[in-house]
Amino acid sequence: MSEQLRLMAVHAHPDDESSKGAATMAKYVADGHEVMVVTCTGGERGDILNPAMDRPEITADIPGIRRQEMAKAAEILGVRHRWLGFVDSGLPEGDPKPPLPDGCFALVPLEESVPPLVAAMREFRPHVVITYDENGGYPHPDHIRCHEVSVAAFEAAGDPELYPEAGEPWAPLKLYYSHGFSRARLVAMHEALLERGLESPYTEWLANWPADRGDIAHRVTTRVECGEYFEVRDAALLAHATQIDPDSRWFAVPMDLQREVWPYEEYELVRSLVDSTLPEDDLFSGVSAKAAL
């Protein structure tokens, strides 16, 4: 086995880790590396999206249920897990949108939300960190805040003058944004399904794609081939039973078609302290030599 390296993925809510980069994490765990998922909030304000779980006893204990679901997903993926302990902001809806609730993650000042993640980085000592881009992957206030906190912590973790109470400095070597929902991927899956004479779950989604939205495909620098771990990804997703309907479009595309058409997960390299030649096929590319120093 090659040298054991460490990867940290920072997410806003429980279930985000299973819908964004889960097969990549499972692959690296299988390769003998160590992976930690950090979840910023408890998902307390998440709706129940699986009709089979919409029951009074579940609704009464959403925080506890979601913690149980996260523990099961982490076990399936083989990753370590850490809660940062902030409170879900919820997704405001309406026009105008209502104000965010007091004390929620999106409203906690960065000087309070960054230090716990710096402490987690200094304790786990990741070589690579993954988070969301500046739009949060989609504009949920917790996802955008997760981006802001993650970038700030990445920059601060190696600086001995910042947050000395958070442990011995450790500088991660690479920072990536996860890009899991490119239009190019949806189009490729959609067309492959139609060519097979199958119904596509993406027809309406693509028809309603805003003309000014564009695609993030041009930002992708790194494709990790991980198709053999798609079943692990799906099992982790299903562990979040309140959030994932097993009859939803998440599972509408045959596994062999997924592996044939799009057998990888995609990322954007945004910070690197090692020599990086793009495009890449490995988040740890260039890390081993530096980590050995």
VENJO-V717639 format. One record per run of one state. SS is the DSSP state (a for helix, b for strand, c for the rest). FROM is the first residue (numbers start at 1). TO is the last residue. If there is no record, write none. Layout:
# VENJO-V717639
SS_FROM_TO / SS_FROM_TO
This chain:
# VENJO-V717639
c_1_5 / b_6_11 / c_12_15 / a_16_19 / c_20_21 / a_22_30 / c_31_33 / b_34_41 / c_42_50 / a_51_53 / c_54_55 / a_56_59 / c_60_61 / a_62_77 / c_78_79 / b_80_86 / c_87_104 / a_105_107 / c_108_109 / a_110_124 / c_125_127 / b_128_131 / c_132_140 / a_141_156 / c_157_163 / a_164_166 / c_167_173 / b_174_178 / c_179_182 / a_183_195 / c_196_202 / a_203_207 / c_208_216 / a_217_219 / c_220_221 / b_222_225 / c_226_226 / a_227_239 / c_240_248 / a_249_251 / c_252_254 / a_255_261 / c_262_263 / b_264_272 / c_273_279 / b_280_280 / c_281_286 / a_287_291 / c_292_293
